[in-house]
Each structure stands twice: as C-alpha cells, then as structure tokens.
Amino acid sequence: MDIQKYNQILLYLQHQETPQNLALRQTKSFINLCKNFQIKNNYLYKIDKRSKNNLLRVIRRFEMEPVLYMMHNDPTARHFATDIMFNKIRD
C-alpha cells in the first residue's frame, strides 16, 4: 500500500480524521474502507475476509522488497508451488 493511503487510514482509525480533500461521497467511501482495518502495535492490519479472527499486516511499498527477499532468498525460505508461496507471504 502506498504510504499516503496507509497514513490516511491510520490517522482515521486513531483520531477519526478524514482526508480534507474528499467530497462527501468519497468521505463515506473512505470511512467504509476503514472498517476493514485495525491498528495493533502501531501497525495497520486488514481484517481477513476468510477468517474474521485473522489479521493481515498491511505492507507499505518500502517494506515490500525486504519481505520478498526474505521469502525468496533467505536460507530458511523454500520454493513451493505458486499458490502455496502466495499464501505463505499473505499469512
């Protein structure tokens, strides 16, 4: 997720402040979007649609490369089928 959107959602969840440049319709849509997120340990998490008790950490763009490196090049990483690898990273 890009850093601006990440920070907007974080700000809304912490202080109920919506971005200033949104029209009324866009503000309602933004608030609806924020219902799918939670803050835990100062990180943004998305509520998993498949399992409501499961939270998925939202990765900011600058965090993406280290995560991919860790899942692909790290000595403890294994190469599985595409679906298995995707689910491993997702979880």
RAUR-V150235 format. One record per residue. N is the residue number from 1. PHI is phi in degrees with one decimal (999 if undefined). Layout:
N,PHI / N,PHI
This chain:
1,999 / 2,-70.6 / 3,-64.6 / 4,-66.3 / 5,-65.5 / 6,-55.6 / 7,-67.1 / 8,-64.0 / 9,-65.9 / 10,-59.1 / 11,-62.4 / 12,-65.2 / 13,-67.0 / 14,-81.2 / 15,-129.7 / 16,56.0 / 17,-102.9 / 18,-92.2 / 19,-58.4 / 20,-70.3 / 21,-86.5 / 22,-99.3 / 23,-75.7 / 24,-56.9 / 25,-63.0 / 26,-67.1 / 27,-63.9 / 28,-62.8 / 29,-64.2 / 30,-63.3 / 31,-62.9 / 32,-62.1 / 33,-61.1 / 34,-66.6 / 35,-65.7 / 36,-89.1 / 37,-124.6 / 38,-141.0 / 39,-106.8 / 40,-144.3 / 41,54.8 / 42,62.4 / 43,-116.7 / 44,-91.4 / 45,-125.3 / 46,-100.7 / 47,-74.4 / 48,-68.8 / 49,-70.6 / 50,-78.3 / 51,-145.1 / 52,-59.4 / 53,-81.6 / 54,-97.3 / 55,-109.2 / 56,-110.5 / 57,-68.8 / 58,-83.1 / 59,-96.6 / 60,-79.3 / 61,-51.9 / 62,-71.6 / 63,-92.5 / 64,-65.1 / 65,-61.9 / 66,-61.8 / 67,-66.0 / 68,-63.4 / 69,-61.3 / 70,-61.8 / 71,-80.2 / 72,-110.4 / 73,-104.5 / 74,-61.7 / 75,-58.8 / 76,-86.8 / 77,-77.6 / 78,-121.2 / 79,-98.9 / 80,-111.6 / 81,-60.7 / 82,-54.8 / 83,-63.6 / 84,-66.5 / 85,-65.2 / 86,-59.1 / 87,-65.9 / 88,-63.2 / 89,-68.0 / 90,-60.0 / 91,-76.3
